[in-house]
């Protein structure tokens, strides 16, 4: 094994907060589908047959929404500050983005508008968003944790 060229001195990993895992999401989808189709079948038995196509459309749309949610299960944002480099790696669905900056020239930009807050890493005329999976309070806390490691400027 070889040692890393620039081992990280600081690592921050963000993942989306998911209240349902993949198995629980399938059970929830099954319950929604069963309830919707049971109500639609009851309405159809009473003679309101036009309800069934709309119930089917509802089931399809809910299933698509659950699938879109499942595509983002592996999302993450990783910030590494090494002795010489700052690296940001972001996975959004199937897209993986990496950004590397020289530590001496990188800075954190904190923008606040009332209660809202955005955070970014500025380097070489480009600003990469940070803390997209965090709340406003979480972004402020991350800016405080970064304050001694990188210059933090308010914009």
DSSP file (Angstrom, degrees, kcal/mol; ACC not computed):
  #  RESIDUE AA STRUCTURE BP1 BP2  ACC     N-H-->O    O-->H-N    N-H-->O    O-->H-N    TCO  KAPPA ALPHA  PHI   PSI    X-CA   Y-CA   Z-CA
    1    1 A X              0   0    0      0, 0.0     2,-0.3     0, 0.0     0, 0.0   0.000 360.0 360.0 360.0 141.3    0.0    0.0    0.0
    2    2 A X        -     0   0    0      1,-0.0     2,-0.1     0, 0.0     3,-0.1  -0.813 360.0-114.4-103.9 146.3    1.2    3.5   -0.8
    3    3 A X        -     0   0    0     -2,-0.3     2,-0.1     1,-0.1    -1,-0.0  -0.456  40.4 -97.3 -73.8 150.4    0.5    6.5    1.4
    4    4 A X        -     0   0    0      1,-0.1     3,-0.5    -2,-0.1    -1,-0.1  -0.380  23.7-132.5 -66.0 147.8   -1.7    9.2    0.1
    5    5 A X  S    S+     0   0    0      1,-0.3     2,-0.3    -3,-0.1    -1,-0.1   0.918 100.7  16.0 -67.0 -43.9    0.1   12.2   -1.5
    6    6 A X  S    S-     0   0    0     77,-0.1    -1,-0.3    76,-0.0     3,-0.1  -0.734  82.9-157.5-132.4  81.9   -2.1   14.7    0.4
    7    7 A X        -     0   0    0     -3,-0.5    76,-0.6    -2,-0.3     2,-0.2  -0.338  31.2-102.7 -63.6 141.6   -3.9   13.0    3.3
    8    8 A X  E     -A   82   0A   0     74,-0.2    74,-0.3     1,-0.2     3,-0.1  -0.421  28.4-170.6 -70.3 135.4   -7.0   14.9    4.4
    9    9 A X  E    S+     0   0A   0     72,-3.0     2,-0.3     1,-0.3    73,-0.2   0.702  80.8  24.3 -89.5 -25.7   -6.7   17.0    7.5
   10   10 A X  E     -A   81   0A   0     71,-1.6    71,-2.9     2,-0.0     2,-0.4  -0.998  67.0-175.1-143.0 134.6  -10.5   17.7    7.6
   11   11 A X  E     -A   80   0A   0     -2,-0.3     2,-0.4    69,-0.2    69,-0.2  -0.998   3.0-176.0-133.5 131.0  -13.4   15.7    6.0
   12   12 A X  E     -A   79   0A   0     67,-2.7    67,-2.9    -2,-0.4     2,-0.5  -0.992   6.7-172.3-125.8 124.3  -17.0   16.7    5.9
   13   13 A X  E     -A   78   0A   0     -2,-0.4     2,-0.4    65,-0.2    65,-0.2  -0.969   0.1-171.1-119.7 125.8  -19.5   14.2    4.5
   14   14 A X  E     +A   77   0A   0     63,-2.9    63,-2.2    -2,-0.5     2,-0.3  -0.944   5.5 177.3-116.3 137.4  -23.2   15.1    3.9
   15   15 A X        -     0   0    0     -2,-0.4    61,-0.2    61,-0.2    59,-0.1  -0.959  37.7 -96.3-131.3 152.0  -25.9   12.7    2.9
   16   16 A X        -     0   0    0     59,-0.5     2,-0.7    -2,-0.3   118,-0.1  -0.374  39.3-113.0 -67.3 148.1  -29.6   13.3    2.4
   17   17 A X        -     0   0    0    116,-0.2     2,-0.6    -2,-0.0    -1,-0.1  -0.739  37.4-174.4 -83.4 113.5  -31.9   12.6    5.3
   18   18 A X        -     0   0    0     -2,-0.7     3,-0.0     1,-0.1    55,-0.0  -0.946  18.0-172.0-113.6 118.6  -34.0    9.6    4.3
   19   19 A X  S    S+     0   0    0     -2,-0.6     2,-0.4     1,-0.1    -1,-0.1   0.739  78.2  49.0 -80.1 -21.8  -36.8    8.5    6.7
   20   20 A X  S    S-     0   0    0      4,-0.0    -1,-0.1     3,-0.0     2,-0.1  -0.969  74.6-149.0-120.1 131.3  -37.5    5.4    4.6
   21   21 A X     >  -     0   0    0     -2,-0.4     4,-2.4     1,-0.1     5,-0.2  -0.267  42.3 -88.1 -81.2 179.5  -35.0    3.0    3.3
   22   22 A X  H  > S+     0   0    0      1,-0.2     4,-1.8     2,-0.2     5,-0.1   0.884 127.1  46.3 -60.2 -41.4  -35.5    1.0    0.1
   23   23 A X  H  > S+     0   0    0      2,-0.2     4,-2.0     1,-0.2    -1,-0.2   0.939 114.8  46.0 -68.8 -46.0  -37.4   -1.9    1.7
   24   24 A X  H  > S+     0   0    0      1,-0.2     4,-2.5     2,-0.2    -2,-0.2   0.851 109.8  55.9 -64.7 -33.5  -39.7    0.4    3.7
   25   25 A X  H  X S+     0   0    0     -4,-2.4     4,-2.4     2,-0.2    -1,-0.2   0.890 106.6  49.9 -66.3 -38.1  -40.2    2.6    0.6
   26   26 A X  H  X S+     0   0    0     -4,-1.8     4,-2.5     2,-0.2    -2,-0.2   0.913 111.3  48.9 -65.4 -41.3  -41.4   -0.5   -1.3
   27   27 A X  H  X S+     0   0    0     -4,-2.0     4,-2.2     2,-0.2    -2,-0.2   0.912 112.1  48.6 -63.6 -41.7  -43.8   -1.4    1.6
   28   28 A X  H  X S+     0   0    0     -4,-2.5     4,-2.3     2,-0.2    -2,-0.2   0.911 111.9  48.9 -64.8 -41.9  -45.2    2.1    1.7
   29   29 A X  H  X S+     0   0    0     -4,-2.4     4,-2.8     1,-0.2    -2,-0.2   0.914 110.3  51.6 -63.5 -42.3  -45.7    2.2   -2.1
   30   30 A X  H  X S+     0   0    0     -4,-2.5     4,-2.6     1,-0.2    -2,-0.2   0.897 109.8  49.3 -60.9 -40.6  -47.4   -1.2   -1.9
   31   31 A X  H  X S+     0   0    0     -4,-2.2     4,-2.4     2,-0.2    -1,-0.2   0.905 112.2  47.9 -65.8 -41.1  -49.8    0.2    0.8
   32   32 A X  H  X S+     0   0    0     -4,-2.3     4,-2.5     2,-0.2     5,-0.2   0.929 113.8  47.3 -64.2 -45.2  -50.6    3.3   -1.2
   33   33 A X  H  X S+     0   0    0     -4,-2.8     4,-2.7     2,-0.2     5,-0.2   0.926 113.1  48.3 -62.3 -45.7  -51.2    1.2   -4.4
   34   34 A X  H  X S+     0   0    0     -4,-2.6     4,-2.2    -5,-0.2    -2,-0.2   0.921 113.9  46.2 -62.6 -44.6  -53.4   -1.3   -2.5
   35   35 A X  H  X S+     0   0    0     -4,-2.4     4,-2.2     2,-0.2     5,-0.2   0.923 114.4  47.5 -65.4 -43.9  -55.5    1.5   -0.8
   36   36 A X  H  X S+     0   0    0     -4,-2.5     4,-2.4    -5,-0.2    -2,-0.2   0.939 115.1  44.2 -63.3 -47.7  -55.9    3.4   -4.0
   37   37 A X  H  X S+     0   0    0     -4,-2.7     4,-2.5    -5,-0.2    -1,-0.2   0.842 111.8  54.0 -69.3 -32.0  -56.9    0.4   -6.1
   38   38 A X  H  X S+     0   0    0     -4,-2.2     4,-2.2    -5,-0.2    -1,-0.2   0.923 111.5  44.5 -66.0 -44.0  -59.3   -0.9   -3.3
   39   39 A X  H  X S+     0   0    0     -4,-2.2     4,-2.3     2,-0.2    -2,-0.2   0.916 115.2  48.4 -65.7 -42.3  -61.1    2.5   -3.2
   40   40 A X  H  X S+     0   0    0     -4,-2.4     4,-2.4    -5,-0.2    -2,-0.2   0.891 110.8  50.6 -66.1 -38.9  -61.3    2.7   -7.0
   41   41 A X  H  X S+     0   0    0     -4,-2.5     4,-2.3     2,-0.2    -1,-0.2   0.894 110.2  50.6 -65.5 -39.1  -62.5   -0.9   -7.2
   42   42 A X  H  X S+     0   0    0     -4,-2.2     4,-1.1     2,-0.2    -2,-0.2   0.914 111.8  46.9 -63.5 -42.1  -65.3   -0.1   -4.6
   43   43 A X  H  <>S+     0   0    0     -4,-2.3     5,-2.6     1,-0.2    -2,-0.2   0.882 111.6  51.5 -65.8 -38.0  -66.3    2.9   -6.7
   44   44 A X  H ><5S+     0   0    0     -4,-2.4     3,-1.4     1,-0.2     5,-0.3   0.882 105.6  55.1 -66.3 -37.7  -66.3    0.9   -9.8
   45   45 A X  H 3<5S+     0   0    0     -4,-2.3    -1,-0.2     1,-0.3    -2,-0.2   0.795 105.4  53.8 -65.4 -27.0  -68.5   -1.8   -8.2
   46   46 A X  T 3<5S-     0   0    0     -4,-1.1    -1,-0.3    -3,-0.2    -2,-0.2   0.433 130.8 -94.8 -86.7   0.9  -71.0    1.0   -7.4
   47   47 A X  T < 5S+     0   0    0     -3,-1.4     2,-1.2    -4,-0.2     3,-0.2   0.414  93.2 118.9 105.3  -1.1  -71.1    2.0  -11.1
   48   48 A X    > < +     0   0    0     -5,-2.6     3,-1.7     1,-0.2     4,-0.3  -0.434  27.9 155.5 -94.4  61.1  -68.5    4.8  -11.1
   49   49 A X  T >   +     0   0    0     -2,-1.2     3,-1.4    -5,-0.3     4,-0.5   0.756  58.4  72.5 -62.9 -26.1  -66.2    3.0  -13.5
   50   50 A X  T 3> S+     0   0    0      1,-0.2     4,-0.8    -3,-0.2    -1,-0.3   0.664  85.0  71.3 -64.8 -10.4  -64.5    6.3  -14.8
   51   51 A X  H <> S+     0   0    0     -3,-1.7     4,-2.2     1,-0.2    -1,-0.2   0.845  83.7  69.5 -70.0 -32.4  -62.7    6.4  -11.5
   52   52 A X  H <> S+     0   0    0     -3,-1.4     4,-2.5    -4,-0.3     5,-0.2   0.877  94.9  49.7 -60.8 -44.8  -60.4    3.4  -12.3
   53   53 A X  H  > S+     0   0    0     -4,-0.5     4,-2.3     1,-0.2    -1,-0.2   0.902 113.0  48.5 -62.4 -36.7  -58.3    5.1  -15.1
   54   54 A X  H  X S+     0   0    0     -4,-0.8     4,-2.4     2,-0.2    -1,-0.2   0.876 110.2  51.3 -69.2 -35.8  -57.6    8.0  -12.8
   55   55 A X  H  X S+     0   0    0     -4,-2.2     4,-2.3     2,-0.2    -2,-0.2   0.912 110.4  49.5 -65.2 -41.5  -56.7    5.7  -10.0
   56   56 A X  H  X S+     0   0    0     -4,-2.5     4,-2.2     2,-0.2    -2,-0.2   0.901 110.5  50.0 -62.4 -41.1  -54.3    3.9  -12.3
   57   57 A X  H  X S+     0   0    0     -4,-2.3     4,-2.5     2,-0.2    -2,-0.2   0.903 109.8  51.3 -63.7 -41.0  -52.8    7.2  -13.4
   58   58 A X  H  X S+     0   0    0     -4,-2.4     4,-2.4     2,-0.2     5,-0.2   0.912 109.5  49.9 -61.6 -43.1  -52.3    8.1   -9.7
   59   59 A X  H  X S+     0   0    0     -4,-2.3     4,-2.3     1,-0.2    -2,-0.2   0.911 111.3  48.8 -62.4 -43.1  -50.6    4.8   -9.0
   60   60 A X  H  X S+     0   0    0     -4,-2.2     4,-2.2     2,-0.2    -2,-0.2   0.916 112.2  48.1 -64.0 -43.6  -48.2    5.3  -11.9
   61   61 A X  H  X S+     0   0    0     -4,-2.5     4,-2.1     2,-0.2    -2,-0.2   0.892 112.2  48.3 -66.7 -39.6  -47.3    8.9  -10.9
   62   62 A X  H  X S+     0   0    0     -4,-2.4     4,-2.3     2,-0.2    -1,-0.2   0.906 111.3  51.1 -66.0 -40.5  -46.7    7.9   -7.2
   63   63 A X  H  X S+     0   0    0     -4,-2.3     4,-2.0    -5,-0.2    -2,-0.2   0.894 110.0  49.8 -63.4 -39.5  -44.5    5.0   -8.4
   64   64 A X  H  X S+     0   0    0     -4,-2.2     4,-2.5     2,-0.2    -1,-0.2   0.890 109.8  51.2 -65.3 -38.9  -42.5    7.4  -10.6
   65   65 A X  H  X S+     0   0    0     -4,-2.1     4,-2.0     2,-0.2    -2,-0.2   0.911 110.5  48.4 -64.3 -42.1  -42.1    9.8   -7.7
   66   66 A X  H  X S+     0   0    0     -4,-2.3     4,-2.2     2,-0.2    -1,-0.2   0.875 111.2  51.0 -65.3 -36.7  -40.8    6.9   -5.5
   67   67 A X  H  X S+     0   0    0     -4,-2.0     4,-1.7     2,-0.2    -2,-0.2   0.911 108.4  50.7 -67.3 -41.9  -38.4    5.8   -8.3
   68   68 A X  H  X S+     0   0    0     -4,-2.5     4,-0.5     1,-0.2    -2,-0.2   0.893 110.9  49.9 -62.0 -38.5  -37.1    9.4   -8.7
   69   69 A X  H >< S+     0   0    0     -4,-2.0     3,-1.2     1,-0.2    -1,-0.2   0.904 108.3  53.1 -64.5 -41.8  -36.5    9.5   -4.9
   70   70 A X  H >< S+     0   0    0     -4,-2.2     3,-1.5     1,-0.3     4,-0.3   0.797  97.6  65.3 -65.0 -29.7  -34.7    6.1   -5.1
   71   71 A X  H 3< S+     0   0    0     -4,-1.7     3,-0.3     1,-0.3    -1,-0.3   0.729 102.5  49.9 -64.3 -20.5  -32.4    7.4   -7.8
   72   72 A X  T X< S+     0   0    0     -3,-1.2     3,-1.3    -4,-0.5    -1,-0.3   0.213  76.6 104.8-103.4  13.9  -31.0    9.8   -5.2
   73   73 A X  T <  S+     0   0    0     -3,-1.5    -1,-0.2     1,-0.3    -2,-0.1   0.839  83.2  46.7 -63.0 -33.2  -30.3    7.3   -2.5
   74   74 A X  T 3  S+     0   0    0     -3,-0.3    -1,-0.3    -4,-0.3    -2,-0.1   0.313  83.6 131.5 -93.6   9.2  -26.6    7.3   -3.1
   75   75 A X    <   +     0   0    0     -3,-1.3   -59,-0.5    15,-0.1     2,-0.3  -0.280  26.8 154.5 -61.7 145.3  -26.3   11.1   -3.2
   76   76 A X  E     - B   0  91A   0     15,-1.2    15,-2.5   -61,-0.2     2,-0.4  -0.979  35.3-144.5-161.0 165.1  -23.5   12.7   -1.1
   77   77 A X  E     -AB  14  90A   0    -63,-2.2   -63,-2.9    -2,-0.3     2,-0.5  -0.976  19.3-171.5-136.4 124.1  -21.3   15.7   -0.8
   78   78 A X  E     -AB  13  89A   0     11,-3.0    11,-2.5    -2,-0.4     2,-0.5  -0.970   5.3-170.4-123.6 125.2  -17.7   15.2    0.5
   79   79 A X  E     -AB  12  88A   0    -67,-2.9   -67,-2.7    -2,-0.5     2,-0.4  -0.967   7.5-176.2-114.2 124.1  -15.4   18.1    1.3
   80   80 A X  E     -AB  11  87A   0      7,-2.9     7,-2.9    -2,-0.5     2,-0.6  -0.981   9.9-164.7-122.4 129.7  -11.7   17.2    2.1
   81   81 A X  E     +AB  10  86A   0    -71,-2.9   -72,-3.0    -2,-0.4   -71,-1.6  -0.952  17.3 177.7-114.2 113.8   -9.2   19.8    3.2
   82   82 A X  E     -A    8   0A   0      3,-3.5   -74,-0.2    -2,-0.6   -75,-0.1  -0.325  47.9 -89.1-100.5-173.4   -5.6   18.5    2.8
   83   83 A X  S    S+     0   0    0    -76,-0.6   -75,-0.1     1,-0.1     3,-0.1   0.861 123.5   8.9 -66.6 -34.7   -2.3   20.2    3.5
   84   84 A X  S    S+     0   0    0      1,-0.1    19,-2.6    19,-0.1    20,-0.4   0.610 125.2  50.2-120.4 -20.2   -2.1   21.5   -0.1
   85   85 A X  E     - C   0 102A   0     17,-0.3    -3,-3.5    18,-0.1     2,-0.4  -0.870  53.8-151.8-127.2 155.1   -5.5   20.8   -1.7
   86   86 A X  E     -BC  81 101A   0     15,-2.8    15,-2.8    -2,-0.3     2,-0.4  -0.998  23.2-168.6-120.4 125.3   -9.2   21.2   -1.1
   87   87 A X  E     -BC  80 100A   0     -7,-2.9    -7,-2.9    -2,-0.4     2,-0.4  -0.943  10.7-170.7-120.2 136.7  -11.4   18.6   -2.8
   88   88 A X  E     -BC  79  99A   0     11,-2.8    11,-2.5    -2,-0.4     2,-0.4  -0.995   5.9-176.8-124.1 126.8  -15.1   18.6   -3.3
   89   89 A X  E     -BC  78  98A   0    -11,-2.5   -11,-3.0    -2,-0.4     2,-0.4  -0.992   4.1-177.5-126.2 127.8  -16.9   15.5   -4.6
   90   90 A X  E     -BC  77  97A   0      7,-2.9     7,-3.1    -2,-0.4     2,-0.5  -0.988  12.9-164.1-130.6 130.6  -20.6   15.5   -5.2
   91   91 A X  E     +BC  76  96A   0    -15,-2.5   -15,-1.2    -2,-0.4     2,-0.5  -0.972  10.4 176.2-112.1 123.4  -22.9   12.7   -6.4
   92   92 A X  E >   - C   0  95A   0      3,-2.8     3,-2.1    -2,-0.5     2,-0.4  -0.923  67.2 -54.0-128.0 103.4  -26.3   13.8   -7.6
   93   93 A X  T 3  S-     0   0    0     -2,-0.5   -19,-0.1     1,-0.3   -25,-0.0  -0.534 123.5 -19.1  60.4-117.3  -28.3   10.7   -9.0
   94   94 A X  T 3  S+     0   0    0     -2,-0.4     2,-0.5    -3,-0.1    -1,-0.3   0.460 117.8  99.6 -96.1  -1.0  -25.9    9.2  -11.5
   95   95 A X  E <   -C   92   0A   0     -3,-2.1    -3,-2.8     2,-0.0     2,-0.5  -0.757  52.2-168.1 -94.2 125.5  -23.7   12.3  -12.0
   96   96 A X  E     -C   91   0A   0     -2,-0.5     2,-0.4    -5,-0.2    -5,-0.2  -0.957   5.9-172.5-113.6 124.9  -20.4   12.5  -10.1
   97   97 A X  E     -C   90   0A   0     -7,-3.1    -7,-2.9    -2,-0.5     2,-0.4  -0.954   3.4-169.7-121.2 135.4  -18.6   15.8   -9.9
   98   98 A X  E     -C   89   0A   0     -2,-0.4     2,-0.4    -9,-0.2    -9,-0.2  -0.969   3.2-176.2-124.6 141.3  -15.1   16.5   -8.6
   99   99 A X  E     -C   88   0A   0    -11,-2.5   -11,-2.8    -2,-0.4     2,-0.4  -0.996   3.5-169.5-137.0 129.6  -13.5   19.8   -7.9
  100  100 A X  E     +C   87   0A   0     -2,-0.4     2,-0.3   -13,-0.2   -13,-0.2  -0.975   7.9 178.2-123.6 133.1   -9.9   20.3   -6.7
  101  101 A X  E     -C   86   0A   0    -15,-2.8   -15,-2.8    -2,-0.4     2,-0.4  -0.949  36.4-106.8-131.5 151.8   -8.5   23.7   -5.6
  102  102 A X  E >>  -C   85   0A   0     -2,-0.3     3,-1.2   -17,-0.2     4,-1.1  -0.662  31.6-135.1 -75.5 129.7   -5.1   24.8   -4.2
  103  103 A X  T 34 S+     0   0    0    -19,-2.6     3,-0.3    -2,-0.4   -18,-0.1   0.835  98.9  58.4 -60.3 -37.2   -5.6   25.4   -0.5
  104  104 A X  T 34 S+     0   0    0    -20,-0.4    -1,-0.3     1,-0.2   -19,-0.1   0.791 115.4  35.7 -64.9 -26.5   -3.7   28.7   -0.3
  105  105 A X  T <4 S+     0   0    0     -3,-1.2    19,-0.3     2,-0.0    -1,-0.2   0.514  96.4  97.1-107.6  -6.9   -6.0   30.3   -2.9
  106  106 A X     <  +     0   0    0     -4,-1.1    45,-0.6    -3,-0.3     2,-0.3  -0.556  48.3 179.5 -83.1 147.9   -9.4   28.7   -2.0
  107  107 A X  E     -De 122 151B   0     15,-2.0    15,-3.3    -2,-0.2     2,-0.5  -0.987  27.5-120.8-145.1 154.8  -11.9   30.5    0.2
  108  108 A X  E     -De 121 152B   0     43,-3.2    45,-3.2    -2,-0.3     2,-0.5  -0.830  23.0-153.3 -97.2 130.9  -15.3   29.9    1.5
  109  109 A X  E     -De 120 153B   0     11,-3.0    11,-1.9    -2,-0.5     2,-0.6  -0.924   7.5-166.9-109.3 122.4  -18.0   32.3    0.6
  110  110 A X  E     -De 119 154B   0     43,-3.2    45,-2.3    -2,-0.5     2,-0.5  -0.942   4.3-172.9-111.4 119.3  -21.0   32.7    3.0
  111  111 A X  E     -D  118   0B   0      7,-2.6     7,-2.6    -2,-0.6     2,-0.4  -0.952   2.5-173.6-114.3 128.6  -24.0   34.6    1.7
  112  112 A X  E     +D  117   0B   0     -2,-0.5     2,-0.4     5,-0.2     5,-0.2  -0.981  14.0 176.8-125.8 132.0  -26.9   35.4    4.0
  113  113 A X  E >  S-D  116   0B   0      3,-2.0     3,-1.8    -2,-0.4     2,-0.3  -0.863  70.5 -58.9-129.4  96.1  -30.2   36.9    3.1
  114  114 A X  T 3  S-     0   0    0     -2,-0.4    -1,-0.0     1,-0.3     0, 0.0  -0.537 121.4 -15.0  67.0-125.3  -32.3   37.1    6.2
  115  115 A X  T 3  S+     0   0    0     -2,-0.3    -1,-0.3    -3,-0.1     2,-0.1   0.647 119.8  95.3 -83.8 -15.8  -32.7   33.6    7.6
  116  116 A X  E <   -D  113   0B   0     -3,-1.8    -3,-2.0    20,-0.0     2,-0.3  -0.468  53.5-175.5 -79.2 148.8  -31.5   32.0    4.3
  117  117 A X  E     -D  112   0B   0     -5,-0.2     2,-0.3    -2,-0.1    -5,-0.2  -0.996  10.4-171.4-147.0 135.5  -27.9   31.1    3.9
  118  118 A X  E     -D  111   0B   0     -7,-2.6    -7,-2.6    -2,-0.3     2,-0.4  -0.945   7.9-160.0-126.1 153.3  -25.8   29.7    1.0
  119  119 A X  E     +DF 110 130B   0     11,-0.6    11,-2.9    -2,-0.3     2,-0.3  -0.981  13.6 170.0-133.5 140.8  -22.2   28.5    1.1
  120  120 A X  E     -DF 109 129B   0    -11,-1.9   -11,-3.0    -2,-0.4     2,-0.6  -0.982  32.8-125.5-148.9 160.2  -19.7   28.0   -1.6
  121  121 A X  E     -DF 108 128B   0      7,-3.0     7,-2.7    -2,-0.3     2,-0.4  -0.947  29.6-158.1-107.6 116.6  -16.0   27.3   -2.3
  122  122 A X  E     +DF 107 127B   0    -15,-3.3   -15,-2.0    -2,-0.6     2,-0.3  -0.821  24.1 150.4-101.6 132.5  -14.4   30.0   -4.5
  123  123 A X  E >   - F   0 126B   0      3,-2.8     3,-1.6    -2,-0.4   -17,-0.1  -0.907  64.8  -7.4-160.8 130.1  -11.3   29.3   -6.5
  124  124 A X  T 3  S-     0   0    0     -2,-0.3     3,-0.1     1,-0.3   -18,-0.1   0.857 128.2 -49.8  53.3  44.4   -9.9   30.6   -9.8
  125  125 A X  T 3  S+     0   0    0      1,-0.2     2,-0.4     0, 0.0    -1,-0.3   0.539 119.3 103.5  78.0   6.0  -13.0   32.6  -10.6
  126  126 A X  E <   -F  123   0B   0     -3,-1.6    -3,-2.8     2,-0.0     2,-0.5  -0.950  53.9-157.2-123.5 141.2  -15.4   29.7  -10.0
  127  127 A X  E     -F  122   0B   0     -2,-0.4     2,-0.5    -5,-0.2    -5,-0.2  -0.977   5.3-162.8-121.5 123.4  -17.6   29.1   -7.0
  128  128 A X  E     -F  121   0B   0     -7,-2.7    -7,-3.0    -2,-0.5    -2,-0.0  -0.886  27.5-114.5-103.2 129.2  -18.8   25.5   -6.2
  129  129 A X  E     -F  120   0B   0     -2,-0.5     2,-0.3    -9,-0.2    -9,-0.3  -0.341  31.5-164.5 -65.0 143.1  -21.8   25.2   -3.9
  130  130 A X  E     +F  119   0B   0    -11,-2.9   -11,-0.6     1,-0.1     4,-0.1  -0.924  63.1  21.1-122.8 150.7  -21.2   23.6   -0.5
  131  131 A X    >   +     0   0    0     -2,-0.3     3,-1.5     1,-0.1    -1,-0.1   0.804  64.4 151.4  68.8  31.2  -23.7   22.2    2.0
  132  132 A X  T 3  S+     0   0    0      1,-0.3    -1,-0.1    -3,-0.2    -2,-0.1   0.773  75.1  49.2 -66.0 -24.5  -26.5   21.7   -0.5
  133  133 A X  T 3  S+     0   0    0      2,-0.1    -1,-0.3  -117,-0.0     2,-0.2   0.356 100.6  86.2 -95.1   5.6  -27.9   18.8    1.6
  134  134 A X  S <  S-     0   0    0     -3,-1.5     2,-0.1     1,-0.1  -118,-0.0  -0.662  78.8-114.6-103.6 159.6  -27.7   20.8    4.8
  135  135 A X     >  -     0   0    0     -2,-0.2     4,-2.4     1,-0.1     5,-0.2  -0.281  41.4 -96.4 -77.0 174.0  -30.2   23.2    6.4
  136  136 A X  H  > S+     0   0    0      1,-0.2     4,-2.1     2,-0.2     5,-0.2   0.906 129.3  49.3 -59.9 -41.3  -29.4   26.9    6.8
  137  137 A X  H  > S+     0   0    0      1,-0.2     4,-2.4     2,-0.2    -1,-0.2   0.888 109.7  52.2 -65.1 -38.3  -28.3   26.3   10.3
  138  138 A X  H  > S+     0   0    0      2,-0.2     4,-2.3     1,-0.2    -2,-0.2   0.879 108.5  50.2 -64.9 -38.4  -26.1   23.4    9.1
  139  139 A X  H  X S+     0   0    0     -4,-2.4     4,-2.4     2,-0.2    -2,-0.2   0.900 110.6  49.5 -67.0 -40.1  -24.4   25.6    6.5
  140  140 A X  H  X S+     0   0    0     -4,-2.1     4,-1.9     2,-0.2    -2,-0.2   0.917 111.5  49.1 -63.2 -42.0  -23.7   28.2    9.1
  141  141 A X  H  X S+     0   0    0     -4,-2.4     4,-2.2     2,-0.2    -2,-0.2   0.899 110.5  50.6 -64.2 -40.6  -22.2   25.5   11.4
  142  142 A X  H  X S+     0   0    0     -4,-2.3     4,-1.9     2,-0.2    -1,-0.2   0.907 107.9  53.0 -63.8 -41.1  -20.1   24.2    8.6
  143  143 A X  H  X S+     0   0    0     -4,-2.4     4,-1.0     1,-0.2    -1,-0.2   0.892 109.5  49.4 -60.4 -39.1  -18.8   27.7    7.8
  144  144 A X  H  < S+     0   0    0     -4,-1.9     4,-0.4     1,-0.2     3,-0.4   0.897 110.0  50.2 -66.4 -40.1  -17.8   28.0   11.5
  145  145 A X  H  < S+     0   0    0     -4,-2.2     3,-0.3     1,-0.2    -1,-0.2   0.816 113.8  46.3 -66.9 -29.4  -16.0   24.6   11.4
  146  146 A X  H >X S+     0   0    0     -4,-1.9     4,-2.7     1,-0.2     3,-1.5   0.650  87.4  92.4 -84.8 -15.2  -14.2   25.8    8.3
  147  147 A X  T 3< S+     0   0    0     -4,-1.0     5,-0.2    -3,-0.4    -1,-0.2   0.811  90.4  40.4 -53.9 -39.2  -13.2   29.2    9.7
  148  148 A X  T 34 S+     0   0    0     -4,-0.4    -1,-0.3    -3,-0.3    -2,-0.1   0.625 119.4  46.6 -83.6 -13.0   -9.9   28.1   11.0
  149  149 A X  T <4 S+     0   0    0     -3,-1.5     2,-0.3     1,-0.3    -2,-0.2   0.791 122.7  14.4-100.3 -34.2   -9.0   25.9    8.0
  150  150 A X  S  < S-     0   0    0     -4,-2.7    -1,-0.3   -69,-0.0     2,-0.3  -0.962  89.5 -92.4-137.4 153.4   -9.9   28.2    5.1
  151  151 A X  E     -e  107   0B   0    -45,-0.6   -43,-3.2    -2,-0.3     2,-0.5  -0.521  39.8-155.3 -66.4 131.5  -10.6   31.9    4.8
  152  152 A X  E     -e  108   0B   0     -2,-0.3     2,-0.4    -5,-0.2   -43,-0.2  -0.949  12.5-174.4-111.7 122.3  -14.4   32.5    5.1
  153  153 A X  E     -e  109   0B   0    -45,-3.2   -43,-3.2    -2,-0.5     2,-0.4  -0.911  19.8-134.0-117.8 145.5  -15.8   35.7    3.5
  154  154 A X  E      e  110   0B   0     -2,-0.4   -43,-0.2   -45,-0.2   -45,-0.0  -0.806 360.0 360.0 -95.1 136.0  -19.3   37.1    3.7
  155  155 A X              0   0    0    -45,-2.3   -44,-0.2    -2,-0.4    -1,-0.1   0.389 360.0 360.0-116.3 360.0  -20.7   38.2    0.4
